[in-house]
Amino acid sequence: MSWNYRVLRREADGDVCYAIHEVYYNAEGKPDSCTVTAVYPCGETLDELRMDFERYAEAFTLPTLDWADLGHARDE
């Protein structure tokens, strides 16, 4: 199963929130599930943090996904 960071749009009680989540893809390459909570860049070194941040930035180049369209994976 492959994954990447994606921007998700989530609506609750009439409020809309955008956040970055890990999104997982099915065998056909379609978004299938995501982490329950939003994720944030991190790393054990400054260089690792920078590389992770760059992968987060890539999420803004992809279409926004809707939370309601995905299954939700348990956060680890």
Secondary structure, DSSP 8 states (H G I E B T S, - for coil): --EEEEEEEEEETTEEEEEEEEEEE-TTS-EEEEESS------SSHHHHHHHHHHHHHGGGS--EEGGGSEEE---
